[in-house]
């Protein structure tokens, strides 16, 4: 009997893993052969040119740049609750697959759903288009159904967003430091416990917990503020990416999670470099495994976020002094920290782009046949995962330029958003430009840092 295509694919996955590792190593080796210094210089020059251009841009033009356009009246009604319930059912299936399905992370749909579909694809789409998570979160629908069955119950009030910041840091720590975050059984246990804990806390504190206490919702809601589309006053509106940040006041929660997203994402990149391993006294070519550096990784994650907060605060303080503004540093931090979101999203896209090109293919195969029964739910037919685009200089050049373009575009947009906020906060064009000078220097330096990360040797 001729074996099925699925059985052949999954029986050969263990043989493909070394090939995949070589493909990624080959891709990075080809990157080192590219004129990365030229690309880095061009990217930094683009950000510098943006800063200089804004110094002479009239304040009125900056206000008009981020004006949104009303599209049509839009009331989603009960559809978000319906799609949320469907999302919960889908999550239940993939968690079951995590417990009962194949042990290979590249064949089991749970790791691919969490790390590729959610953490790479959905985060990117959220930042580009707007708040998709409102329709896809797996808690609000079941919570509403429970309230309809049992009736309303009193809830406690939650103050501030510090629980959300802490839970996001815990998520980042699991992603970066856990020895096996993609192990299906381990991940299924973590996802199930996290869903249950969040659902219980949402019952205690009400739906507000999802927006203030649940770190992933807090993070993705922040990214949604970059999106082109948003609902305001019963209408769907569209504008330049970042218009929601540039035209509306921000709260302390948005400011805090914006910096945590950038700091954690940046350390995610640093954590994979030869430079970081040598700082830890390890030979990159004899890496002992993630379990050997768990404390160092967690400490590095915390220190990276503290350092970023300190440097950003110093830049804002210097800007206030230059503009001779009486604004407090706390107020300035709340206003301008969300302008870091485009940088965080740009680097998120760049950092995960190569893995998405491969793991996205495996995700399609795994979701199409989650329990290795020979099913073809997505109708893929004779589909085979390919990594050939990592093996030629031309394709690797296009990949690297896409990554570098995402980093540079994020910084350019961040400069525009920060300047628009400054015009709104300080009124006069001259004071706005003076207040932004130190922050602009910081963003230029961060551009150089981000492009250096892309071209650095990684394990």
C-alpha positions in Angstrom: 0.0 0.0 0.0 1.3 3.4 -0.9 1.9 5.6 2.2 -0.1 8.8 2.5 1.6 12.1 1.8 0.9 13.2 5.5 2.6 10.1 6.9 5.6 10.5 4.7 5.9 14.2 5.7 5.7 13.6 9.4 8.0 10.5 9.3 10.6 12.6 7.6 10.3 15.7 9.9 13.1 14.5 12.2 15.3 14.2 9.2 14.3 17.6 8.0 15.2 19.4 11.2 19.0 19.3 10.6 18.3 20.6 7.1 16.2 23.4 8.5 19.0 24.3 10.9 21.4 24.4 8.0 19.1 26.5 6.0 18.8 29.1 8.7 22.6 29.0 9.3 23.1 29.4 5.6 20.7 32.3 5.5 22.6 34.1 8.3 25.9 33.2 6.6 24.7 34.8 3.3 23.6 37.9 5.3 27.2 38.3 6.5 28.3 38.4 2.8 25.9 41.2 2.0 27.0 44.9 2.2 25.1 45.3 5.5 27.1 48.4 6.5 25.8 50.1 3.3 22.2 49.1 4.1 22.6 50.2 7.7 24.0 53.5 6.7 21.1 54.1 4.3 18.5 53.2 6.9 20.0 55.5 9.5 20.3 58.3 6.9 16.5 57.9 6.1 15.7 58.4 9.8 18.0 61.4 10.1 16.5 62.9 6.9 13.0 62.5 8.5 14.1 64.3 11.6 15.7 67.2 9.7 12.6 67.5 7.4 10.3 67.7 10.4 12.4 70.5 11.9 11.1 72.7 9.0 7.6 71.3 8.7 4.8 73.7 9.6 2.8 72.7 12.7 -0.5 72.9 10.7 0.7 70.3 8.2 1.7 67.9 11.0 -1.9 68.2 12.5 -3.4 67.5 9.1 -1.1 64.5 8.4 -2.7 62.4 11.1 -6.3 63.5 10.5 -8.5 60.4 10.1 -11.3 60.0 7.6 -14.8 58.7 8.5 -15.8 55.8 6.4 -19.3 54.5 7.5 -21.4 53.9 10.6 -20.6 50.6 12.1 -22.0 48.8 15.1 -20.6 45.3 15.6 -23.5 44.2 17.8 -23.1 40.7 19.2 -20.6 39.5 16.5 -17.5 40.0 18.7 -19.0 37.7 21.4 -19.9 35.1 18.7 -16.4 35.1 17.2 -14.8 35.1 20.7 -16.7 32.0 21.5 -15.6 30.4 18.3 -12.0 31.4 19.1 -12.4 29.7 22.5 -13.6 26.5 20.8 -10.7 26.6 18.4 -8.3 27.1 21.2 -9.8 24.1 23.0 -9.2 22.0 20.0 -5.6 23.0 19.6 -4.9 22.6 23.3 -6.4 19.1 23.1 -4.1 18.5 20.1 -1.2 19.7 22.3 -2.0 16.9 24.8 -3.1 14.2 22.4 -1.4 15.1 19.1 2.1 14.5 17.8 5.1 15.4 20.0 7.0 17.2 17.3 6.4 21.0 17.6 6.5 21.3 13.8 3.7 18.7 13.5 1.5 19.7 16.4 -0.9 22.6 15.8 -0.6 24.1 19.3 2.9 25.5 19.2 2.5 26.6 15.7 -0.8 28.3 16.5 0.6 30.1 19.6 4.0 31.1 18.4 3.4 31.5 14.6 -0.3 32.3 14.1 -0.8 34.3 17.2 2.5 35.8 18.3 3.8 36.6 14.8 0.8 36.9 12.4 -1.9 38.2 14.6 0.4 40.7 16.4 1.5 42.0 13.0 -2.0 42.3 11.6 -3.2 44.0 14.8 -0.5 46.7 14.4 -1.3 47.2 10.7 -5.1 47.2 10.6 -6.5 47.7 14.1 -8.2 45.8 16.9 -8.7 42.3 15.6 -8.2 40.8 19.1 -11.6 42.2 20.1 -13.1 39.6 17.8 -10.7 36.8 18.5 -9.9 36.8 22.2 -11.1 33.5 23.8 -12.5 35.0 27.0 -15.1 37.6 26.4 -17.6 35.3 24.6 -17.6 32.6 27.3 -17.7 35.3 30.0 -20.8 36.8 28.5 -22.5 33.4 28.1 -21.8 32.7 31.8 -23.3 36.0 32.9 -26.4 35.3 30.8 -26.8 31.9 32.4 -26.1 32.9 36.0 -27.1 36.5 35.8 -25.0 39.6 36.7 -22.8 39.3 39.8 -20.9 42.0 41.7 -17.2 42.5 40.7 -14.3 44.1 42.3 -12.7 47.2 40.8 -9.2 47.0 39.4 -6.9 50.1 39.6 -4.1 50.7 37.2 -2.6 48.4 34.6 0.4 47.0 36.6 -1.1 43.5 36.6 -1.2 43.5 32.8 2.4 44.7 32.7 3.5 41.9 35.1 1.6 39.2 33.2 3.2 40.4 29.9 6.7 40.2 31.4 5.9 36.7 32.7 4.8 35.8 29.1 8.1 37.3 27.7 10.1 35.4 30.4 8.4 32.1 29.4 9.0 32.8 25.7 12.7 33.7 26.1 13.9 31.6 29.1 11.8 28.5 29.3 13.9 25.5 28.2 11.1 24.1 26.0 8.4 26.7 25.3 7.3 24.8 22.1 7.0 21.4 23.7 3.3 20.5 22.9 2.4 18.9 26.3 4.2 21.6 28.3 2.7 24.4 26.2 -0.8 22.9 26.4 -0.6 22.8 30.2 0.6 26.5 30.3 -2.1 27.7 27.9 -4.9 25.8 29.7 -3.8 27.1 33.1 -3.4 30.6 31.8 -6.9 30.6 30.2 -8.5 29.3 33.4 -6.7 31.9 35.6 -7.6 34.7 33.3 -11.2 33.6 33.1 -11.5 33.3 36.9 -10.0 36.8 37.3 -12.3 38.2 34.7 -15.2 36.8 36.7 -13.8 38.5 39.9 -12.9 41.9 38.4 -15.2 41.9 35.4 -14.4 42.4 31.7 -12.1 45.3 32.6 -9.6 42.7 33.7 -9.0 41.7 30.1 -8.0 45.3 29.2 -6.0 46.1 32.4 -4.8 42.8 33.9 -4.3 40.4 31.0 -0.9 41.2 29.6 -1.4 39.9 26.1 -4.6 41.7 25.6 -3.0 44.9 27.0 0.0 44.4 24.5 -2.2 43.8 21.5 -4.6 46.6 22.3 -1.6 48.9 22.4 -0.5 47.7 19.0 -4.0 48.2 17.7 -3.5 52.0 18.4 -1.1 51.9 15.4 -3.7 50.4 13.1 -5.1 52.2 10.1 -8.7 51.4 11.1 -10.6 52.2 14.4 -14.1 52.8 15.5 -14.8 56.2 16.9 -18.2 57.7 17.8 -20.1 54.8 16.1 -18.1 55.2 12.8 -15.3 53.3 11.3 -12.4 55.7 10.6 -9.2 55.3 8.7 -5.9 57.3 8.8 -2.2 57.1 8.5 -0.7 54.4 10.8 -0.3 55.8 14.2 -3.1 58.4 13.9 -4.8 57.2 17.0 -1.7 57.8 19.1 -0.9 61.2 17.5 -4.4 62.6 17.9 -5.6 61.2 21.2 -4.3 61.4 24.7 -2.6 58.3 26.2 -2.8 56.8 29.6 -0.1 55.4 31.9 -1.0 51.9 30.9 -0.4 52.4 27.2 2.8 54.2 28.0 4.2 51.5 30.2 3.3 48.6 27.9 4.7 50.4 24.9 8.1 50.6 26.5 7.9 47.0 27.7 7.1 45.8 24.1 10.1 47.6 22.8 12.4 46.5 25.6 11.3 42.9 25.6 11.4 42.6 21.8 14.8 44.1 21.6 16.2 41.8 24.2 14.6 38.9 22.3 17.0 39.8 19.4 20.0 40.4 21.6 19.4 37.1 23.4 20.1 35.2 20.2 23.4 36.8 19.3 26.9 35.6 19.6 27.6 38.9 21.4 25.3 38.0 24.2 26.7 34.6 24.7 30.2 35.9 24.9 29.0 38.4 27.5 27.8 35.4 29.5 31.2 33.7 29.1 29.9 31.0 26.7 31.3 29.8 23.5 28.5 30.3 20.8 29.7 27.2 19.0 29.3 25.0 22.1 26.0 26.4 23.4 24.9 24.2 26.3 21.2 24.9 25.8 18.6 27.3 27.2 18.3 25.5 30.5 21.8 26.6 31.4 21.1 30.3 31.2 17.6 30.7 32.5 18.5 33.1 35.4 20.8 35.1 33.1 18.0 35.4 30.5 15.4 36.6 33.0 17.9 39.1 34.5 18.8 40.3 31.0 15.1 40.8 30.2 14.5 42.9 33.3 17.7 44.9 32.9 16.9 45.6 29.2 13.5 47.1 30.1 14.9 49.1 33.0 17.7 50.5 30.8 15.3 51.4 28.1 13.0 53.2 30.5 15.9 55.1 32.0 17.3 56.2 28.6 13.8 57.2 27.3 13.2 59.2 30.5 16.5 61.0 30.2 15.8 61.9 26.5 12.4 63.3 27.5 13.8 65.2 30.5 16.5 66.9 28.2 13.8 67.7 25.7 11.7 69.4 28.3 14.7 71.5 29.4 15.5 72.5 25.8 11.9 73.6 25.2 11.8 75.3 28.6 8.5 73.5 29.4 6.9 73.2 32.8 5.5 69.8 31.9 6.4 67.1 34.4 8.5 64.2 33.4 5.7 61.8 34.3 3.3 63.6 31.9 5.9 63.7 29.2 6.5 59.9 29.6 2.8 59.2 29.3 2.5 61.4 26.2 5.6 60.2 24.3 6.2 56.6 25.3 3.5 55.3 22.9 5.5 56.7 20.0 7.8 53.8 20.6 5.2 51.4 19.4 6.1 51.7 15.7 9.7 50.8 16.5 8.5 47.8 18.6 6.2 46.6 15.8 8.9 47.1 13.1 11.4 45.1 14.9 8.8 42.4 15.8 8.1 41.9 12.1 11.8 41.9 11.2 12.8 39.6 14.0 10.2 36.9 13.2 10.1 37.2 9.4 12.4 34.4 8.6 10.9 32.0 11.1 7.4 32.8 9.8 8.4 32.0 6.2 9.1 28.4 7.3 6.9 27.9 10.4 3.9 29.5 8.6 4.0 26.6 6.1 4.2 24.0 8.9 1.3 25.7 10.6 -0.9 25.3 7.6 0.0 21.6 7.4 -0.6 21.0 11.1 -3.9 22.8 11.2 -5.0 20.9 8.2 -4.3 17.6 9.9 -4.1 18.3 13.7 -4.2 14.7 14.9 -2.3 13.0 12.1 -5.3 11.1 10.8 -4.7 11.9 7.2 -7.3 14.7 7.1 -6.9 17.6 4.8 -9.2 20.2 6.4 -7.7 23.1 4.5 -7.6 21.3 1.1 -3.8 21.7 0.7 -3.4 18.7 -1.5 0.2 17.8 -2.3 1.8 20.6 -0.2 5.5 20.4 0.8 7.3 22.8 3.2 10.2 24.6 1.4 13.2 26.4 2.8 15.0 26.9 -0.5 14.7 30.7 -0.3 17.4 30.7 2.4 20.0 29.2 0.0 20.6 31.9 -2.6 22.1 35.3 -2.2 19.4 37.1 -4.2 16.5 35.7 -2.1 18.4 36.3 1.2 19.1 39.8 0.1 15.4 40.4 -0.5 14.6 38.9 2.9 17.2 41.0 4.7 16.0 44.2 2.9 12.4 43.4 3.9 13.6 43.1 7.5 15.7 46.2 7.4 12.8 48.1 5.7 10.5 47.1 8.6 12.9 48.4 11.1 13.5 51.7 9.3 9.8 52.2 8.5 9.0 51.7 12.2 11.6 54.4 13.2 10.4 56.9 10.6 6.8 56.5 11.7 7.9 56.8 15.4 9.6 60.1 14.6 6.5 61.4 12.8 4.2 60.3 15.6 6.4 61.8 18.3 6.6 65.1 16.5 2.9 65.3 16.0 2.4 64.7 19.7 4.9 67.4 20.5 3.1 69.9 18.2 -0.2 69.1 20.0 1.4 69.3 23.4 3.6 72.4 23.0 1.6 74.3 20.3 4.5 76.2 18.6 6.5 74.5 16.0 9.9 75.7 17.4 9.2 74.4 20.9 8.0 71.1 19.5 11.2 70.7 17.5 13.4 71.6 20.5 11.6 69.2 22.7 12.1 66.4 20.2 15.8 66.8 19.6 17.1 64.4 22.3 14.3 61.9 21.5 15.3 62.1 17.9 18.9 61.3 18.7 17.7 58.3 20.8 15.6 57.0 17.8 18.5 57.4 15.4 20.7 55.5 17.7 18.0 52.8 18.1 17.8 52.5 14.3 21.5 51.7 14.2 21.1 49.2 17.1 18.1 47.5 15.4 19.9 47.1 12.0 23.0 45.9 13.9 20.9 43.1 15.5 19.7 42.0 12.1 23.2 41.6 10.7 24.8 40.1 13.8 25.8 36.4 13.9 23.1 34.4 15.8 22.8 30.9 17.0 
